[in-house]
Amino acid sequence: MKRLLVLSLALLTLAGCGAQATAASDTGVNTSAEQNRVTTTRNDAAAALLPAKVRDRGTLIVGAGFGSGSVPLGFYADDNKTPIGLEVDIAYLVAEALGLKPEIEVTSWENLFVGLDSAKYDVGFSNITVTEKRKQKYDFATYRKDDIAFEAKKGGTWRVTGGKDIAGKTIAVGSGTNQEKILVDWNEANVKAGLPAATIRYFQKNTDTYLALSSGRIDGYLGPNPSIAYHVKTSGETETIGKFSGAGPTLQGLIAATTKKDSGLVKAYQAAIDGVIADGSYAKVLDRWNVSNEAVAKSEINPPGLPLTN
């Protein structure tokens, strides 16, 4: 399904369905259900680390928390039902390395963690940042750097280089995300310094966020850098006005395969990720989605993450 890209908001009003995928098609990305994904080979050493019940079941049940769609991280193909995107490709690679068939279950961000808690999902691949709070409940095997960015209407003078620059602004952010925590921490520091607090807004869908931005109801949006960079490129109406590590000012944030703590799965994920890094398939996936600058040299289990307090 190919057609000229019109206003980004018109496309995004159908977030999570074919219209959002069409935006990707117009920039040369394959958004068909026939993905021709990058593949790898079975990693016997990694597969041997799986708990017997998962290995014998033969499937890897993946929670994908992008129910409303988030190009290019996770969204639906042109058939409106096939999950595709960077996070999906990584999940496929890891499953293949482990000798398992991936079952991608698209859900909301909030229900992703409910599913991990109940062991409904073996793993979450959904741009999940390692944070010290999350480490209390989950185990992590990292596979990508985490950068976040501020997006605003094109042509303005506002720039964000630090927490003081959000004072008095109205900013949208995803609930329960590391971006939200960074905003809250900055707000608290600003109030203590006698600066006006920023107003934080929450929207269920990206479409609603961008409608609020275009109409001036919010000044900016703080979200994952890959998604914002993509939207800036395709819409032509917004710009990135600040970029930061997703773990705060003193630590490079990291995205990770996420599993319930002590599930016995995290070492298998780490070994599988290290294997696909070594064989080059990982680099091909990142290049496919134009995020090669977020590559890591190796997977780490439960590294330092966004602090409980900054």
C-alpha positions as CSV (number, residue, x, y, z in Angstrom):
1,M,0.0,0.0,0.0
2,K,1.8,3.1,-1.3
3,R,0.5,6.6,-1.5
4,L,1.9,10.1,-1.0
5,L,2.5,11.2,2.5
6,V,0.0,13.8,3.6
7,L,-0.1,15.5,6.9
8,S,1.3,13.4,9.6
9,L,-1.6,14.0,11.8
10,A,-4.0,12.6,9.3
11,L,-1.9,9.4,9.1
12,L,-1.5,9.1,12.8
13,T,-5.2,9.3,13.5
14,L,-5.2,5.6,12.6
15,A,-2.3,4.8,14.9
16,G,-1.6,1.1,15.2
17,C,-3.1,0.3,11.8
18,G,-2.2,0.5,8.2
19,A,-2.2,4.3,7.9
20,Q,0.7,4.6,10.3
21,A,2.5,1.8,8.4
22,T,1.9,3.8,5.2
23,A,3.9,6.7,6.6
24,A,6.8,4.2,6.8
25,S,6.3,3.0,3.3
26,D,6.6,6.5,1.9
27,T,10.1,6.7,3.3
28,G,11.2,3.5,1.7
29,V,10.7,1.1,4.6
30,N,9.1,-2.2,3.9
31,T,5.8,-2.1,5.8
32,S,4.2,-5.1,4.1
33,A,3.3,-8.3,6.0
34,E,6.1,-10.0,4.0
35,Q,8.9,-8.6,6.0
36,N,11.9,-10.5,4.7
37,R,13.4,-10.2,8.1
38,V,17.1,-10.5,8.9
39,T,17.7,-14.0,10.1
40,T,20.3,-15.8,12.2
41,T,21.2,-19.4,13.1
42,R,20.4,-21.5,16.2
43,N,22.8,-20.8,19.0
44,D,23.1,-24.2,20.8
45,A,25.0,-22.8,23.8
46,A,22.3,-20.1,24.3
47,A,19.4,-22.5,23.8
48,A,21.0,-24.8,26.5
49,L,20.5,-22.1,29.0
50,L,16.7,-22.0,28.6
51,P,14.5,-23.6,31.3
52,A,13.3,-26.9,30.1
53,K,9.6,-25.9,30.0
54,V,10.3,-23.1,27.6
55,R,12.7,-25.1,25.4
56,D,10.3,-28.0,25.3
57,R,7.3,-25.7,24.5
58,G,9.2,-24.5,21.4
59,T,7.8,-20.9,21.5
60,L,9.0,-17.6,22.9
61,I,6.0,-15.6,24.0
62,V,6.9,-11.9,23.5
63,G,5.0,-9.0,25.1
64,A,5.1,-6.0,22.8
65,G,3.7,-2.9,24.6
66,F,2.9,-0.7,21.6
67,G,-0.8,-1.2,21.3
68,S,-1.3,2.3,19.8
69,G,1.6,2.0,17.4
70,S,5.1,3.5,17.7
71,V,6.9,3.8,14.4
72,P,9.6,2.5,13.9
73,L,9.8,0.7,17.2
74,G,6.6,-1.4,16.9
75,F,3.5,-1.0,14.7
76,Y,1.3,-2.9,12.3
77,A,2.0,-3.8,8.7
78,D,-0.2,-2.8,5.8
79,D,-2.5,-5.7,6.5
80,N,-3.4,-4.1,9.9
81,K,-2.6,-7.2,11.8
82,T,1.1,-8.2,11.5
83,P,3.4,-6.7,14.1
84,I,6.5,-5.2,12.6
85,G,9.3,-2.8,13.6
86,L,12.7,-2.6,15.2
87,E,11.6,-4.3,18.5
88,V,9.8,-7.1,16.7
89,D,12.9,-7.8,14.5
90,I,15.1,-8.1,17.6
91,A,12.6,-10.4,19.2
92,Y,12.6,-12.6,16.1
93,L,16.4,-12.7,16.1
94,V,16.6,-13.7,19.7
95,A,13.9,-16.4,19.4
96,E,15.6,-17.8,16.3
97,A,19.0,-17.9,18.1
98,L,17.3,-19.9,20.9
99,G,15.6,-22.3,18.5
100,L,12.2,-21.0,19.4
101,K,9.2,-19.7,17.4
102,P,8.3,-16.2,18.4
103,E,4.7,-15.4,19.4
104,I,4.3,-11.6,19.4
105,E,1.5,-10.4,21.6
106,V,0.7,-6.7,21.1
107,T,-0.6,-5.1,24.2
108,S,-0.7,-1.7,26.0
109,W,2.4,-0.5,27.8
110,E,0.7,-0.9,31.2
111,N,-0.5,-4.4,30.4
112,L,2.9,-5.4,29.2
113,F,4.2,-5.3,32.8
114,V,1.1,-7.0,34.1
115,G,1.8,-9.8,31.7
116,L,5.4,-10.1,32.7
117,D,4.4,-10.1,36.4
118,S,2.1,-13.0,35.8
119,A,4.5,-14.9,33.5
120,K,2.0,-14.6,30.7
121,Y,5.0,-13.3,28.6
122,D,8.4,-14.9,28.6
123,V,10.0,-11.6,27.7
124,G,9.2,-8.0,26.8
125,F,10.7,-6.4,23.7
126,S,9.3,-3.0,23.7
127,N,11.9,-0.3,24.1
128,I,12.1,-1.0,27.9
129,T,14.7,1.0,29.7
130,V,16.7,-0.4,32.6
131,T,15.8,1.5,35.7
132,E,16.8,0.8,39.4
133,K,13.1,0.6,40.3
134,R,12.3,-1.9,37.6
135,K,15.3,-4.0,38.6
136,Q,13.4,-4.7,41.9
137,K,10.9,-6.8,39.9
138,Y,12.6,-7.7,36.6
139,D,15.8,-9.1,35.1
140,F,17.3,-7.4,32.1
141,A,19.6,-8.3,29.2
142,T,20.5,-5.2,27.3
143,Y,20.6,-4.8,23.5
144,R,20.5,-1.1,22.6
145,K,21.3,2.3,23.9
146,D,18.4,4.4,25.1
147,D,18.2,8.0,24.0
148,I,15.2,10.2,24.5
149,A,14.3,13.5,22.8
150,F,12.0,16.5,23.1
151,E,9.9,17.4,20.1
152,A,8.2,20.7,19.4
153,K,6.6,22.6,16.5
154,K,9.0,23.6,13.8
155,G,10.4,27.1,13.8
156,G,10.3,27.9,17.5
157,T,13.2,29.2,19.6
158,W,12.7,26.9,22.6
159,R,15.5,24.4,23.2
160,V,16.0,21.9,26.0
161,T,19.6,21.5,27.3
162,G,18.7,20.6,30.9
163,G,15.9,20.6,33.5
164,K,15.6,24.4,33.9
165,D,14.5,24.7,30.3
166,I,11.2,22.9,31.0
167,A,10.1,25.4,33.6
168,G,6.6,26.7,33.0
169,K,6.1,24.6,29.8
170,T,3.4,22.0,29.1
171,I,4.9,18.7,28.0
172,A,3.3,15.4,27.0
173,V,5.0,12.1,28.1
174,G,4.1,8.5,28.4
175,S,2.8,7.3,31.7
176,G,5.0,4.9,33.6
177,T,8.0,5.5,31.3
178,N,11.5,6.6,32.3
179,Q,10.9,9.8,30.4
180,E,8.1,10.6,32.8
181,K,10.4,10.0,35.8
182,I,13.0,12.3,34.3
183,L,10.4,15.1,33.8
184,V,9.1,14.6,37.4
185,D,12.6,14.8,38.8
186,W,13.4,17.9,36.8
187,N,10.1,19.5,38.0
188,E,10.9,18.8,41.6
189,A,14.4,20.3,41.2
190,N,12.9,23.4,39.5
191,V,10.3,24.0,42.2
192,K,13.0,23.8,44.9
193,A,15.0,26.3,42.9
194,G,12.0,28.7,42.8
195,L,11.2,28.1,39.1
196,P,7.7,27.4,37.9
197,A,6.8,23.7,37.5
198,A,6.1,22.3,34.1
199,T,2.6,20.9,33.4
200,I,2.8,17.2,32.4
201,R,0.1,15.8,30.1
202,Y,-0.7,12.2,29.3
203,F,-2.3,10.9,26.2
204,Q,-3.4,7.3,25.4
205,K,-2.4,7.5,21.7
206,N,0.4,9.2,19.7
207,T,-2.3,10.7,17.5
208,D,-3.7,12.6,20.5
209,T,-0.3,13.8,21.5
210,Y,0.5,15.2,18.0
211,L,-3.0,16.8,17.7
212,A,-2.3,18.6,21.0
213,L,1.1,19.7,19.8
214,S,-0.2,21.0,16.5
215,S,-3.0,22.9,18.2
216,G,-0.7,24.5,20.8
217,R,-2.3,22.8,23.8
218,I,1.1,21.4,24.7
219,D,4.5,23.0,24.1
220,G,6.4,19.7,23.5
221,Y,6.6,16.0,23.7
222,L,9.3,13.9,25.4
223,G,9.6,10.3,24.0
224,P,11.9,7.7,22.6
225,N,14.5,9.2,20.2
226,P,13.9,6.7,17.3
227,S,10.2,7.5,17.2
228,I,10.6,11.2,17.4
229,A,13.4,11.3,14.8
230,Y,11.1,9.3,12.5
231,H,8.1,11.6,13.1
232,V,10.2,14.7,12.6
233,K,11.5,13.3,9.2
234,T,8.1,12.3,7.9
235,S,5.8,15.1,9.2
236,G,7.9,18.1,8.2
237,E,6.0,20.0,10.9
238,T,8.1,19.4,14.0
239,E,11.7,19.4,15.1
240,T,13.9,17.8,17.8
241,I,14.8,20.5,20.4
242,G,16.8,18.4,22.8
243,K,18.3,14.9,23.1
244,F,19.3,13.0,26.3
245,S,20.3,9.7,27.7
246,G,17.2,7.8,29.0
247,A,19.0,7.1,32.3
248,G,19.5,10.7,33.3
249,P,22.5,13.0,33.0
250,T,25.2,10.8,34.5
251,L,24.5,7.4,32.8
252,Q,23.9,6.1,29.3
253,G,20.5,4.6,29.3
254,L,20.1,1.0,28.0
255,I,17.2,-0.9,26.4
256,A,16.8,-4.5,27.4
257,A,15.0,-7.7,27.0
258,T,12.9,-7.9,30.1
259,T,11.7,-10.9,32.1
260,K,10.2,-11.6,35.5
261,K,12.9,-11.6,38.1
262,D,14.4,-15.0,38.7
263,S,12.5,-16.6,35.8
264,G,15.7,-18.4,34.8
265,L,15.6,-16.8,31.3
266,V,17.9,-13.8,31.4
267,K,21.2,-15.6,30.8
268,A,19.7,-17.3,27.7
269,Y,18.7,-13.9,26.4
270,Q,22.1,-12.4,27.0
271,A,23.8,-15.3,25.3
272,A,21.5,-15.1,22.3
273,I,22.0,-11.3,22.0
274,D,25.7,-11.6,22.2
275,G,25.5,-14.3,19.5
276,V,23.6,-12.1,17.0
277,I,25.9,-9.2,17.7
278,A,28.8,-11.4,16.8
279,D,27.3,-12.8,13.6
280,G,26.3,-9.4,12.2
281,S,22.6,-10.0,12.1
282,Y,22.0,-7.5,14.9
283,A,23.8,-4.7,13.1
284,K,21.7,-5.4,10.0
285,V,18.5,-5.0,11.9
286,L,19.6,-1.7,13.5
287,D,20.7,-0.5,10.1
288,R,17.3,-1.5,8.6
289,W,15.6,0.8,11.0
290,N,18.2,3.6,10.9
291,V,19.2,3.3,14.5
292,S,22.8,2.0,14.1
293,N,24.0,4.8,16.4
294,E,22.2,3.0,19.3
295,A,24.2,-0.2,18.9
296,V,25.9,-1.9,21.9
297,A,29.0,-4.0,21.8
298,K,27.7,-6.7,24.1
299,S,24.7,-7.6,26.2
300,E,24.8,-6.9,30.0
301,I,22.6,-8.4,32.7
302,N,21.1,-5.9,35.1
303,P,23.5,-3.1,34.6
304,P,23.1,0.3,36.5
305,G,19.9,2.0,35.3
306,L,18.0,5.2,35.8
307,P,18.4,5.9,39.5
308,L,15.5,5.8,42.0
309,T,16.2,9.5,42.5
310,N,18.4,11.8,40.5
